Amino acid sequence: MMVTKLIQAVGISIVNNKVLVGDKLKGIAKNVVNFPGGNYEPGEDENLDACLVRECKEEFGIEVTNSRKLGIVTFSFIGKPFEVELHIYRIDSYSGTPINIEGQDIMNPRYEPINLELYSKMWAGDALWLPFVIENKMFKGTGLYENPKKLLEHNIHEVPSL
């Protein structure tokens, strides 16, 4: 089976121990709390900064003004012909107010406290790498999912650089 690689960027905005999230409305992650972000488009810069900026504007109506890439996690799914290379950014500042954008598949943008309740609503692997973002540490990793809530294998570790 040939595997397609999807390259994505996601932004993590943390304010007062709360993180900006929204509710995924469709796709493999339907009903999972998610961060703003999405697929790289040909022609965007290869370090994915432009992808992050575009996705945050499209999904939540915010303009990222300062961000840092802190992690890269590649994950795959049992029985699926694709893997995702997720580039994870910490958003240090943005302009605008997070709002629902008509036609997007992520809605209800809001800041939620970072705690076990939030982790239980997210992708299983998010709980493993989000602490690195909170601590401003660079990391890389891999994961194998059965579904968004069931992570079968993982290896996430701090790195000196990306």
JOUR-V766990 format. One record per helix or strand of 3 or more residues. SS is the DSSP state (H for helix, E for strand). FROM is the first residue (numbers start at 1). TO is the last residue. If there is no record, write none. Layout:
# JOUR-V766990
{{SS/FROM/TO} {SS/FROM/TO}}
This chain:
# JOUR-V766990
{{E/4/15} {E/18/24} {E/37/39} {H/49/60} {E/63/77} {E/82/95} {E/106/113} {H/116/121} {H/126/134} {E/139/147} {E/150/158}}
